[in-house]
């Protein structure tokens, strides 16, 4: 009787084990793999995301790759390269600009100096050309 149950579960053809994994083990494996992989990915990706903008904007380029491609540079009010701390402050202030229903970003379109809330907080300018 046990033999018939195993044959029904795995099938008589080759590849029956894969079908069993997909139907029983795969359902259980996905949450387990996700529970292990997500925190690891988060621990790797989060610092990279948080550091990309400050590192690039405080570098010799004074811009991220996209800003550089568009001919934009980020400078302080004295039109000099910004420090890493100022770049980090600008990046974190972008979250505030977005959290206020995007009003911090909308300020760029309506202000004559084209500075957003994050630029006002960090004391920075974005120059073109």
Kinemage of the C-alpha trace (Angstrom):
@kinemage 1
@onewidth
@group {chain A} dominant
@subgroup {mainchain}
@vectorlist {calphas} color= white
{ca unk a 1} P 0.000 0.000 0.000
{ca unk a 2} L 2.813 2.394 0.833
{ca unk a 3} L 4.453 1.620 -2.508
{ca unk a 4} L 1.293 2.649 -4.402
{ca unk a 5} L 1.137 5.938 -2.509
{ca unk a 6} L 4.751 6.683 -3.343
{ca unk a 7} L 4.156 5.826 -7.003
{ca unk a 8} L 1.150 8.139 -7.071
{ca unk a 9} L 3.153 10.913 -5.435
{ca unk a 10} L 6.272 10.636 -7.605
{ca unk a 11} L 4.717 9.100 -10.695
{ca unk a 12} L 6.160 6.302 -12.810
{ca unk a 13} L 7.971 8.540 -15.309
{ca unk a 14} L 11.294 10.252 -14.943
{ca unk a 15} L 10.995 13.710 -13.479
{ca unk a 16} L 8.269 12.736 -11.058
{ca unk a 17} L 10.413 13.998 -8.192
{ca unk a 18} L 10.463 17.480 -9.696
{ca unk a 19} L 6.684 17.421 -9.924
{ca unk a 20} L 6.510 16.471 -6.246
{ca unk a 21} L 8.887 19.303 -5.310
{ca unk a 22} L 6.832 21.817 -7.243
{ca unk a 23} L 3.601 20.718 -5.656
{ca unk a 24} L 4.618 20.091 -2.041
{ca unk a 25} L 8.168 21.106 -1.231
{ca unk a 26} L 8.205 24.167 -3.495
{ca unk a 27} L 5.237 25.680 -1.739
{ca unk a 28} L 7.062 25.379 1.557
{ca unk a 29} L 10.455 26.386 0.178
{ca unk a 30} L 9.421 29.771 -1.264
{ca unk a 31} L 8.552 31.434 2.069
{ca unk a 32} L 11.622 29.932 3.721
{ca unk a 33} L 13.953 31.147 0.961
{ca unk a 34} L 12.275 34.582 0.963
{ca unk a 35} L 12.552 34.862 4.747
{ca unk a 36} L 16.280 34.192 4.559
{ca unk a 37} L 17.102 36.065 1.315
{ca unk a 38} L 15.132 39.281 1.938
{ca unk a 39} L 16.981 40.394 5.102
{ca unk a 40} L 20.330 39.532 3.522
{ca unk a 41} L 19.443 41.497 0.378
{ca unk a 42} L 18.178 44.350 2.518
{ca unk a 43} L 21.421 44.441 4.500
{ca unk a 44} L 23.395 44.618 1.251
{ca unk a 45} L 21.143 46.883 -0.821
{ca unk a 46} L 20.110 49.445 1.781
{ca unk a 47} L 23.614 50.750 2.527
{ca unk a 48} L 24.363 50.900 -1.204
{ca unk a 49} L 21.227 52.927 -1.873
{ca unk a 50} L 21.819 55.227 1.081
{ca unk a 51} L 25.467 55.831 0.190
{ca unk a 52} L 25.264 56.119 -3.628
{ca unk a 53} L 23.976 59.696 -3.763
{ca unk a 54} L 26.172 61.171 -1.011
{ca unk a 55} L 29.320 59.450 -2.287
{ca unk a 56} L 28.742 60.508 -5.894
{ca unk a 57} L 27.610 64.067 -5.131
{ca unk a 58} L 30.571 64.711 -2.826
{ca unk a 59} L 33.077 63.180 -5.265
{ca unk a 60} L 35.113 65.007 -7.911
{ca unk a 61} L 32.182 64.552 -10.312
{ca unk a 62} L 29.857 66.459 -7.946
{ca unk a 63} L 26.957 64.501 -9.437
{ca unk a 64} L 25.440 61.071 -9.807
{ca unk a 65} L 25.903 59.288 -13.128
{ca unk a 66} L 22.496 60.512 -14.341
{ca unk a 67} L 23.136 64.112 -13.287
{ca unk a 68} L 26.548 63.975 -14.938
{ca unk a 69} L 24.978 62.686 -18.159
{ca unk a 70} L 22.546 65.643 -18.090
{ca unk a 71} L 25.315 68.128 -17.342
{ca unk a 72} L 24.194 68.905 -13.767
{ca unk a 73} L 26.433 69.397 -10.741
{ca unk a 74} L 25.609 69.748 -7.047
{ca unk a 75} L 27.460 72.543 -5.225
{ca unk a 76} L 27.186 74.453 -1.959
{ca unk a 77} L 26.085 78.096 -1.800
{ca unk a 78} L 29.691 79.165 -2.379
{ca unk a 79} L 29.647 77.172 -5.663
{ca unk a 80} L 32.191 74.685 -4.321
{ca unk a 81} L 32.136 70.920 -3.974
{ca unk a 82} L 29.924 69.721 -1.123
{ca unk a 83} L 31.153 67.543 1.720
{ca unk a 84} L 29.983 63.997 2.303
{ca unk a 85} L 27.987 65.095 5.369
{ca unk a 86} L 26.197 67.821 3.385
{ca unk a 87} L 25.491 65.361 0.559
{ca unk a 88} L 24.116 62.839 3.067
{ca unk a 89} L 21.952 65.536 4.641
{ca unk a 90} L 20.652 66.486 1.165
{ca unk a 91} L 19.862 62.856 0.368
{ca unk a 92} L 18.017 62.258 3.643
{ca unk a 93} L 16.106 65.529 3.206
{ca unk a 94} L 14.787 64.184 -0.115
{ca unk a 95} L 12.749 61.692 1.894
{ca unk a 96} L 11.179 64.623 3.732
{ca unk a 97} L 10.481 66.367 0.401
{ca unk a 98} L 8.653 63.265 -0.768
{ca unk a 99} L 6.888 62.647 2.538
{ca unk a 100} L 5.242 66.058 2.338
{ca unk a 101} L 3.190 64.857 -0.648
{ca unk a 102} L 5.982 65.871 -3.019
{ca unk a 103} L 5.691 69.557 -2.129
{ca unk a 104} L 9.438 69.693 -1.478
{ca unk a 105} L 10.053 68.637 -5.089
{ca unk a 106} L 7.282 70.876 -6.456
{ca unk a 107} L 9.135 73.842 -4.950
{ca unk a 108} L 11.780 73.370 -7.666
{ca unk a 109} L 9.224 74.288 -10.330
{ca unk a 110} L 7.837 77.371 -8.574
{ca unk a 111} L 10.908 78.953 -6.948
{ca unk a 112} L 12.972 81.382 -8.994
{ca unk a 113} L 16.256 79.842 -7.779
{ca unk a 114} L 14.967 76.307 -8.586
{ca unk a 115} L 15.853 74.906 -5.161
{ca unk a 116} L 13.800 72.176 -3.558
{ca unk a 117} L 13.182 71.716 0.135
{ca unk a 118} L 16.090 69.269 0.339
{ca unk a 119} L 18.407 71.868 -1.228
{ca unk a 120} L 17.238 74.527 1.230
{ca unk a 121} L 17.810 72.197 4.182
{ca unk a 122} L 21.266 71.128 2.996
{ca unk a 123} L 22.349 74.526 1.660
{ca unk a 124} L 23.029 73.250 -1.853
{ca unk a 125} L 22.403 74.244 -5.458
{ca unk a 126} L 22.102 72.159 -8.603
{ca unk a 127} L 23.804 73.877 -11.519
{ca unk a 128} L 23.431 73.155 -15.198
{ca unk a 129} L 26.246 73.605 -17.654
